[in-house]
Amino acid sequence: MAQTPVADRLYLARLLAREARTRARASLARVTGLASRLRLRSPDRLLLVPPDIRTADPTLANDIYGGFFVFAGKMVNTHGVMPFEVDPPSAAWLAGLAGFGWLRHLRAADTALARANARSLLTDWLAVADQGRNVAHWEPRVVARRLLSFISQSPLLLEGVDGAFYRRFMKSLGRHATALQGALRRGLEGEDRILALVALAQLGLCAEGLDKMQRRATRLLASELTRQFLPDGGHISRDPRAIVDLLLDLLPLRHAYAARGLAAPTELLNAIDRMLPMLRLFRLGDGSLALFNGMGVTSPHHLTTALSHDDARAAALLDAPYSGYQRLEGDDVCLVMDTGAPPPPAFSGHAHAGCLSFEFTAQGLRLVVNCGAPALANADMRAAARSTAAHSTLVVADTSSCGFATGAGLSRWIEGRVIRGPRDVRVLRQEHAGHVELIASHDGYARNFGLVHQRAISLSRDGRVLRGEDRLTPEVGETPSARPYAIRFHMHPATRVSTTGDDRVVAIALANGVRWLFRASAPVQIEESIYFASVDRPRGADQIVIHANASDAPSVEWSFERLSAGDGFDVAGPETDQALSSP
């Protein structure tokens, strides 16, 4: 089947036209909303303080006092200069600084020096803000994060201050609210819209004199939670990270409604109740989250904090049809598989082309992984991480199953969004006495190559055997296509992968000494891979790869089998044993 660049261009044109209409409405909102923004009053005083449930480290207070600021993996020594005046090493570092989340570390230190340092840094920032410098400090996401930090850390900032400073602080809170309401009128979208509404609702609950703003923010937040969170608890972006980040803001907001004696919106309570089991679906045996659609390094503190608020201690969700994920469990192993289509374009900026990929952990250790999203990524690294080849699935002709908007002129509007991908993704889950089976398919290669990818996976109840089959079938009405393809299984860097005397068998040793065999119905190769989701930097790893052609070998069967200590090796005899036990 011939490629269809014309169809892609037409879709891209529609996407751009839609974005242009959104921006036109935003421009109109800036004009028509000016009067109401000018009438917004500052709060009179704070009535209550919501909890900041993110983990604080009091030892960092000394670093901050010494002028050392670490955000997004970058450390800056200010050498006595105001931190808001230094050249930031990255936009992410600047967002971390200007978001003031680091105030929690100073409050946790609970010393006179930390309190004085906090107020001094706040005074410095207020001076910069009054001068209107550094526009990046007023990006909606940064403003919302800073407003939440100011409210939750207000005891640290306001203890013992005079009336003039108190009024100046209240005026700043009002300015933050004004900025966020303006951003909402201009069409703020995605997670940032929820975050802005959470911040406004939180301020309205905690401050006196903003009841009208609180009611409006509550109403809009309820609507947005319904729109962005799916019935099974997944976020519309399909990014596991979004669930953790938003839970850490929604949980304190739920507490604030109760503290004010107000009923929290049903949509908020329902969203939290659905998000927690969904979060457990993504949680693998090593305690981290599966690497799908923008997920990178898991913050164990954030994840543990979020799950600790699960009063019901609900079991992990196994079948998430709306979010497009499946989980298989067997004894001490678990597998999570992506069985969903790409998210809507407006929410696809971090989405990956990983349909039908899976991650597999055994005995609390990662075995099969996706490469994950890099924490500090340049454009090339980010593009590589989003490609299908960076996922444990089948790749046709070294082409991703999704297409992303790239090119000059798109960076401000839709750069990086998904413009082409699977539309028809199907999955059937079957429970059997001795195993659980998933049979799934996607048409991401139908437009370009006339092929549909089908993947069947079966996990034994005892977790000792994972079997699979990948098949390429012609789309209805198409003739078989002689296209090369590769089935990739990326291994975690901590595993050791070795060849054996059989070119269809690979030996795998986990860090705990447990041994596995990978077998396939076609020759297998071991190639280099890269693991982006590492704490410090991307790390080299191995991948097991099966190369074939859709016309000669339209299907390949494979399996991962755990070996017991006394198991013999009936495939390649002593060579396999040596490969598994060698250092």
N, C-alpha and C positions, 0 to 999 in steps of 0.2 A: 504493500500500500504506500503510495507516495506521501511524502511529508506535506503538511498543510500550513506553510508560513502565512498564507493569506488569512486563514481563519484565526491564527494567533494575532495578527495585526489588527483584525477587526475587533477581536475581544479586547485587545489593548486600547484601541480607540474608544470603545465603550467605557472602559475603566477610567480613562483620562477624562472623558466627558462627564462621567458621574462625579469625579473628583473636582472638576471645574465648577459644577453646579453647587457642590458642597461649599467650596471656597467663596462662591458668589453669595451664597446665603450667609456665610460667616461675615463677609464684608458688610452686608446689609445690617447684620446684627450689631456690628461695631458702631454703626451710625445710630440705629434706632434705640440701642440700649444705653447710650451715653448718659442720658438724663437720669435713668434709674441708678446707674453706677455712681453718679455724683451724689445721690441722696443716701447712699449706704452709710450708716453710722457705725462708729467703732463701739465695741462692747464696753459696758460700764465697769464690770469686774468679773473675775472668774469665780464660779460657784463650787466647782468640783474638779478633781484631777483624775483622768482615766489612767489605768495601769499601762505601762509600757512593758509588754510581755517579751520583747526581744532580749536575748541574753546580754548582760553587761559584764565587762571585765575591768575591775577597779585598778588593776596594774597599769592599764593604758593611760590613766590620768597623768602619771609622771611623764610619759612620752609626750602627751599633748602639752603639758607645761613646758617641756624642753623644746618645743617647736617641731616635733616629729609627727607628721600626719600621714597615715597610711589608708588609702582607699583604692579599690579596684586593682589591687596588686602593685600599686606604685607608692613609694615612700618619698616624701619631700621634707627636707630640713629647712625651715624658714629662716634660720640664723638670726632670730630676733625680729624679723620683719613680720608685719601683720599677715597672717596666712591668706587673707582675702586679696592681698596685693601681689602675691607671687604668681609667676607664670605656671599654670596648671600643666602637668605632664599629659593629661588626657581629659576629654569631656567627662568621662565616667568619674575620674578623680575629683573634678570640680563639682559634679553633682553630689558626690559623697560629702565633700566639705560643706557646700552650701545647704545641704539637707539637714545638717545639725543633728543627725542621728547619734553622733559621738558624744552628745551631752549625757547620754545614759551612763557612760563610763565614768564621767566626772561625778555624777550623782551617786553612783555605786561606791566611789572612793570615800564619800562622806567625810571629807576633811575641809577645814577652813580654807586651805590653799586651793583645793579643787573648786570650791564654791566661788572664791574670788576670781579664779581663772575663768570660770564659766561666764561670770558677769562681765569680765573685762573683754572676752572675745565677743560676747553679744554686743557690748557697747561699740566695739570696733566695726562689727558688721552693720549695725544701725547707722553708723556714720557713712559707710560705703553706700548703703541703700538710700540714704537721704540725698546723696549726691547723684543718684541715678546711674552709677557705673555698673559695668558687668551685667549685661542683659541676660546672660546665661543663668544668673541667679534667679531669674523670674520665669524660667520655663515652667509650665504648669505642673509637671511631675515633681520638680524640685520645690516649688512653692508649697504644694500639698504636703510633701514629706517634711518640710521645715515647719509648717503650721502645726502638724501633729506632734513634732518634737517639742516645739515651744509650749504647747498645751500640757503635754505629759510631763515635761521637765520644769514646769513653772515654779514649783517649790524651790528648786535649786536656783533659778534665775531671779526670783523675787523676794527671797528671804532677806528682810532687813533693809530693803531699798526705800528711798524717799518717794513722796507722792509724784514728783515730776518724772522720775524714771518709770514708775508704775503706769502713769498715763501715756508715756511714750511707748511702752511695751503694748498697751492696749490699742494704741493707734496703729502700731505695726500689725497686730492681729487683724484689725479692720482692713488694712491695706492688702493683706494676704487674701482675705475673703473677697475683696473687690477684684483682685487679679484672677482668682479662680472662677468667680461668676462670669467675668468677661471671657475667659477661655471656654467655658461651657457654652456661652452664647455664640462663640465663633465656631462651634461644632467639634469640640474636643471629643476624641473617640477612644475606643479600646480600654485597656486596663487603666490608663490615665484618667479616663472619665469617671470610673468607679472610685479611684483614689481621691480625685478632687471632691466628689460628692461625700465620701467618707469624712474628709477633712472639714468640709462645711457643716455636715451634720454634727460632727464631734464638737466643733466650736460652738454651734448653736445650743448644744446640750450643756456644755461646760461654762458658757458665759451668760451673763445677765443682759437682757435687752435685745436678743437676737432670735426670739421665738419664731417670728415670721420666716426668717431665713432657714431656721432649723426644720420647720414643717415642709417648706418647699424642697430642701435638700433631701429630706427623708422620702418624700413622694418620688422624686426623680431617681434616688438611689434604689428604691424598691423596683421601679420600672427597669432600671439598668441591670440589676441583678437577675431579673427574670429573663432579660434579653441575652445576657452574656453567659449565664450558667445554665447548662443543659440539664434535662430531667435526671440524668444519672450522676450529676455532681461535677462533671468535667467543665472546664472553661472552653469557650467557643474557639479559642486559639489552639486548643489541643496540646498546650504546653503545660507539663506538670508543674513547672516553676511558678506559673501564675496562680495556682491553687495555694501554694505555700505562702507566697508574698501577700496575697489578698486576705488569707485567713488571719495573718498576724495583725492586720488592720481592722478586720471585721469583728474579731473576738473582743477587743477593747471597746469597740463601739457598742456591741451588745451589752457590755457591762455598764456603759454610760447611760443607756436608756433606763436600765434598772435603777441606777443610782439617782436618777432624776424622778423616779416614780412613774415613768412613761412606758407604755407598751412598745416594744421594738416591733418594727414592721414584720408581718408574717413572712414576707419574701426574704428578709435577712435571716430569720431563724431557720427557714427551710433550706436556704442556700448553705448555711454552715453545716446543718445536719447531713446534707447530701455530699458536701465536699470532703468530709472526713473519711467515709468509706472509700471514696474515689482515690483519696491520697494513699490509702493503704493498698489499693490495687497497684499503684506504681512502685510501692516500696518493695525492693528486692531483698534477698536473703542477707546481704551485707549491711542493710539498713539505709542504703542510698536509694535514690529515685531512678527509675528507668530513663534512658537517654533517648527521648523522642521529642521532635518538634521544638527545638530551642533549649532543651534541658542540658545543663552542663554540670559543674561541680555541685553536689548537694551540700548545703550547710547543715551539718548534723544537729546543731543547736536549734536552728529554726524549725527543722522537721520535728524534733522531739518536743519542742514547745507547742507546736500546733497540735500534735497528736495527743499531748497530755490534756487537752481540753475536750477530748472525746469522752464525755461522761458515760456513754453507753459502751465504750470499748468495743465498737462494732468490728466484726470480721471484715477482711478485705473484700471489696466488690470483685466478683469474678467475671461478670458479663456487663460491659458498658456499651450498649449498642448505639447510643446517641453520640458519645464521645469517640467511638470507634476504637476500643481497646478490649483485649481479652486477657485473662490471667488463668494459667494452669498451675496447679499445685500437686505435689506428690511427695509425701514424707518430708525430707529436708531439702527439697528443690522447689524452685518456682520459675515460671516463664511468663513474660509479658509480651504481647504481640500487638502490633499496630494494624488494625483492620478498618481504618477509616479513610475517607476522602480528605483532601486538603481543606483547611478552614476557609471561610469567606475571605475575599481579597483584603478587606480592611483589617482583618485579624491575622493575616498570613505573613507578616513581615519577618517572623522568626521560624516559620514552618519549614520542615525538612521533607525531602522526597524519599521517605522511608516506608512506603506502603508495603505491608506484609513482612516487614523486618521484625525480629524478636530479640529479646535479651534473656539469658538463661543463667541462673545462679544455682550452685550446689554446695551444700554444707556451709552456707554463709559466705561463699566466695564467688566472685564473678567468673563465669566461664566464657559464654558468648556475649558480646556487647555490640552496641553501635559506637561510632567514634565520638559522638556527643558534640555539644557546642563549646568552642574554646572560650575561656574566660576573658582572655585578652586577644582579640582577633583583628588582624588586618583584613582587608576585603578578600584577598585570595584565600586565607585560612577559613574565613566564614563561608565562602562559596563552596570550598572543598567539603566542609563539614555538613553542608546541606544537601550534597549530591547523594544520589542513590548508592553510588559505589562506597560511600562511607557508612553504609548500613548493612546489616546481616540479612540480605535478601538477594533476589535475582536481578541482574542488570542486563538489559538488551543492548548490544552494540555500543557499550560504554556510554549510554545515554540515560539521563535521569528520567524518572517517571513523571516528574513535575518540571515545568518551565518557569523561570523567574524573570521578572522585569529587570532589564539591564539596559545601559546605553545612556548617552548624553541627554541631558534635559529631563531625566526622570527622577534624579536623586531627591529632589525636594518633594515630589508628590507620591510616586508609587514605586520607587526603586526598591527592589528586593521582594516585592509581593509575588505571590503565585499567580501566574496568568494561564497556566495549562497544567492539567494533572488528571488523575483518575476521577471519573465521574460515577462509575458504577462499581462499587465495592461491596462484595457480598461475603457473608460469613455464616457458617452453620456450626453450631456447637453440639456435640453429641457426648452424652455420658454413658459409659459402658462399665461393666463389672470390673474389669481389670485396667482400664485406661480411660482417659478423656481425649477427645479428638476435636480438632478444628479443621474445617475445610473452607478455605477462603479464596477469593479471586479479585483481581482489579483489572481495569481496562486502560491503564496509564500508557500502555504501548500500542493501543489499538489505532490511534490516529496516525502515528508515524510508521508503524510496522505491520499493522493488521493482526497483532498478537495479543492474547489475553494471558496474564500470568495467574496460574492456579497453584496454591500451596496447601498441602495437607500436613498437619502436625498431630502426633499422638504421643502423650506422656503417660507412662505406666503409673499406677497408683502408688507404687513403692518408690517412684522417682529414679529408678535405676536405668531406664531406657527411654530415650527420646527418639522417635522415628519421624521422618518427614519425606515428602515427595514434592518436587517442584516440576511443574509442567507448563509448557507454552502451547496454546491451542490457537488455531486461526479464528479470528472474529467471524461471526456469521456472514457468509457470502464471500469470504476471502480464501485464497489458496495458501497453502503452507509457505512460509517465508524462510529462506535460507539465511537467517541472521545469526551471527555469533552471539553468545550470551555467557555470562559468568554468574555462578552462585557463590556468594561470599559469606564467610563466617568469621567475623573479626573476633580475635581472642583478647582477653584482658592482658595487659602487660605482665601481670604476675604469673601467668601460666607459662609452662614450657611445652612447646609443640615440636615433635620430632617425626621424621620419616621412618618408615619401617621397610621390611623387605618386600612389601606389597604396595604397588602404587595406588591402591584404592583404600588404603588404611593409614591413618595418622594416629600417633600416640600423643596423649595429652596428660600432663602432670600438673596438679594444682599445688598451691603453696603449702597446703597441709599434708601433702604426700599422697592424697587420693588420686588414683589413675583412671583415665577414661580412654576409650578407643572411639575414633571417628571412622566410620565405614561409608563407602559410597558405591553406587553401581557404575561409576565412571572414574577415570583417573583423577587424582587429587594432587594439587600443588600447594606448597607453603610459600606465601609471598609476604612482603613487608606491609605493615599497616601503621597507622598513627592513632594514638588515643588522645583526643583533644581535652576530654573531661578530667584532666589531672589538676591537682591543687596548685602545683607550682608552675608547670609548663607542659606542653604537649610531650608525650612520651612515645617512643617507638614500641611497636608490638608486632605480632604475627597475625596473619589471616589464612584460613583454609579456603582454597578457591578451586572450583570445578569449572573448567572451560568446555563448552560444547557448542553445537550448532542446532538451531531450531528444526532444521529439516532432517538432519541425521539422527539426532537424539533429542526428541521433543520433551522427554521427561527424564529425571534423575531421582533415584531414591537414595536416602542417606540416613545415618543414625549416630547418636551419641550413646555409648554404653559404659556404665560404671563398672569397674573391675573390683572384685574383692581381693583381699590380701593373698588368698591361695589360688586365685584363678590362673589357669594355664592360658597359653596363647596359641590357639589353634589356627591362626592366620599366618603368622610369619615366624613362629617359634622363638628361639633365643634372641634373634635380632630385635624383635619388638620389646622383649623384656629388658634388653640392654638400653634401648632408646628411652624407655620410661624411667629407668633407674639411674641413668647417667646424669652427672651434675651439669 
